[in-house]
Structures are given as C-alpha cells and as structure tokens.
Amino acid sequence: MLSLVIAEASLELVPKELYRHNAITAYCRKMDKRPSEILLDNSWHFGAMKGLKNEIKRGRPDLVHFSLLEACTIPLYWEDEVSVYVHTIDDKVITVGERVRFPKSYHRFVGIMEQLFEKKVIKSDDQKLFEIQNLSFSDLIDAIEPDQVIGLSSEGKKSNYESVAKMCTDETCLVIGGFPKGEFFDSTKKSIDSLYSVDENPLEAHVVVARTLYEYEKTIFM
C-alpha cells in the first residue's frame, strides 16, 4: 500500500532546556502536570520558545492533528490502501494502526499523544492504535522499503496534485512536511528520490495531504 509520512512533524514534548521557564511552569501548574508530560505548543509556550533551535518549525501539534484527520478519515485509509506514519522533528516515529477511529477533538488528540510519549504504545481491545519509536527519517524509509520516495515541498520541481498522484503506486512513500514554516532538513532530503512543488503558494500540511490523497484515491477507486 501507499505509505504516507508526515515528516519533521511539529510534535514533541517540552524540551528539557525549557522546564524552568515561567511560561512552562505556569502552564504545568494549570494542567497539574510535569514539563516532561506535556506537548510543546506555541499557543501556550510562545514566550518560552523564543530563541529555541529551529523555533519556526516547532510547537504546532495542531498541524499534525489536522493532517492526521485528513489522512485517517478517508476511504483510502479505511480500505487499507495507505499506511500512515509521523516522523517528528526530534527523530521519533509514530505508526498509526489500521482503521483507527481518529480523535476529532484537538484536546483529546493532545491527551492521547502525551500518553503515547509516556507509554510508547496505545491499544484498545488488543488492537494497536499508535506506537512510537526512536527512529530517524532515513531509518524509517529503510524500514518501509519503498520503490520510490516522493516529497512535496515549495523547493521542488513544479508539478500538481494530479500528476504527483499518478506517479504514486502501492510501493511509493509520499512525504509531506508536518511543520508550519521552513523546508526539509538536508538529512531528510537525502532520503527523498524526487521533490515536487504542487502549488504556487505555500499551503498548510493538512491541505496538501487532503488534496494529494484525494487525487491518489481517484486512481484507485474511480
């Protein structure tokens, strides 16, 4: 089946260097949690994130939530025609199980992800819903073993959703950035065979996921 990787995703726990920042400690008191138990979120932790390495690509778990909603609530996913992975900016990989009823509430999503970081696996009735591992992007690609890796980026060769979808097969790995600004790291681009730009304007990840997977669906079901 087609593999979708949301790469360098803006999804991580609060890094240790921010534990003692006032914005973090205040939020932790409010949520009655330790800094090591909460997701980094620019909406709440903007002050603490100032000057953080790769700041513009971090602290937006909502973008990951939107993207996963687009990928995991469509016929392509429910017919087992796409496998979904999230590679995070700090080199962890979340594998989404088959036919997971994905949480539509953002707050529910945050709670599940925070639980996942702690427990490493989330199950329901013996079904594995989510699993997280320490893996680099290149290690993930090696594990998937695709025939080709296609990445979508504003830096890529000009193309469109329909053309990219027609290039994809059930042995393709499609890579879409899960961050708000910036481009793929060089280490990520080394594992991508072909890089394409599918729109004249920069778009949020969930829009690109939705439009590209819809075009690919048409090649499978229509």
N, C-alpha and C positions, 0 to 999 in steps of 0.2 A: 504494500500500500504506500501511498504518498506519505512522506514524513514532513511535518511542519515543525520548524524550530524557531521559537521566538528568542532571539539571541541578544546577549548582553542586556538582559531584561533588568529594568529598574525595580528590582525586588530583592530586598536584603534586610537583615536585622540591623539595628543601630550599631555602627562600628564602635569598638572599644574606646577610641580616642574622643568620642563624644559623650561618654557615660556621665561625666560630671558637669556638662553644660547645663545652664539654668533652664533652657527650653526643654531639654530631655528630662531633667529631674522633676520639673513641674508637670510634664505630661505623665510621667510614671506615677506620681502621686495621684493624679486624677484617675488613671486607669487601674491603680493598685497593682502594678506590675514592675518587674525589674527591667533596666535598659536592655539586657540581653534577651528579653522575651517579646520585644515589640519591633514592628517593621519600621524602617526609616521612611518617613513620609514628609515631603516638602511642605504640605499644608500645615502641619503642626510643628515641624522642626526646621523651618526656614532659617531662623537665626543661628542655630547650631551648625547648619551645613555650610555657612559662609567660609570659603577657603578650603573646603574639603576636596581632595583629589577627585578629578572627573565629576565635579559638582553638577554640571549641566546634564549629566546622564543618569543621575541618581535621585532617589526619593520620590518615585512616581509609581507606586504599586497599582494605582487606579488604571494606568495604561495597560498593565499586564492583565488586570481583571477584564477590561473591555475586550482585549484581544482574544482572551480565552473564551469569553462569552460568544464571540463571533465564530470561533473555531469549533466549539463544542456543543452548539445548539442547532446544527445544520444537518441535512440528510447525509452529506458526505461523511460526517463523523458517526452518525447513528447507524450507517450502513457499513461501518468498519473499513472505510476507504481512505482514511487518513489517521496517522498516529501523531500525537501532539507532545512536544517537549518544550520546556522553558529552560534556557541556559541563562543564568544570572550573571550580573556584572562582576561578581566575586567568585566566579567559576564553581557554581553548583548547578546541578541539572535536576529539574523536576520532570518526572514522567507522569503524564496524565493517563489513567486507566481507560479501559474501553467502556463506552456508554455511561459515563459518569453524569449524573444529574447536577450540572454545574451550578453553584450558588449565584443567584442573580443579585442578591444584596451585597453591596461592597463591604459592609461591616461583617457579614457572615464570611465573605471571602478572606478578609484580613484575619479573622479568628482562626480559620482553617489553616492558612499559611503559617501563622505564628505557631500553631500546634504542630504543623508538619516540620518546621525547623527544629522543634524540640524532640519530637518522637521519631522523625525520619520516614515513617510510613503511616498513612491514614487508610483504614479499612472500614468496610461496612458489610456485615453478613459474610465475612471471609473474602469479599471482593476488595482488591487493592485499588483504591481510588487515586491516591497520589503517593509518590515515592521521591525522596530527594537523596542525591549522592554528590560527593565531591568529584566533579569532572570538569576538565577544560572543554572548550568548544571542539578542539581537534580530537580529543578523546571521544566525545560524543559522536562525531562524524565517523570515527573508526568503528564505533560500536554499531552504528546504524548500517554501515557498509552500503551506501547508495551508489548507483551507477553514475550519477551526476549531482552536483550541489549548485543550486541556483540561488543567488542572493539578490534582494531588492534594495536599492539604495539610490539616493539622488546623485551619487557619484558614478553610477553605472551607465552602460550604453543605452541610448534612448530606445524605448520599446513601449508596449502597452500591456494591459492585463490579459487580453485575449491571446496575444502572441506568446506571452510567457506561459500561460496555462496550456497552450498546445504543445509547448516543449516538454511539459511535465509528463512523467509516466508513473507507474506504481513503484518504480525503483528510484524516484527522484527525491532529493531532500531540498525543500524550499525554506529559505532562511529570511526572516523579516526582523528588523531591529525592534527591540522592546523598550526603547528609551526615548525621551522627549526631544532631545536635540543632539547634534553631532553626527558622526559617522562611525562605521565599524572600526574597531582596532585593527592594526596591521596583522596581528596574530590571528584574528578571525578571518580576514580577507585571504590569508594564505591557504585556508581550507575550502574556499569557495571557488568553484570552477568558472562560473560565469556570473557577472554582476550587471543587473539591468535597472534602469530607471523607468518607472511605469507612469509617471505623471510629471507635468511641468512644474507643479507646485509641491512643496513638502507637505506630506499628509501624516496624520497620526497613524500609529501602527494598526489599530483596530480597523481603520478604513481600508488599508492595504490588504489586511488579512481577509476581510469580508469580500472585497471585490475580486481578489485573485482566486480565492477558493470557490466563489460562485462561478467564475469562468471555467475553472477546472471541473466543477460539478457538471457543467453543461457538456463537457467532453465525455463524461462517464454515463450520465443518465438520459441525455437528450439526443 
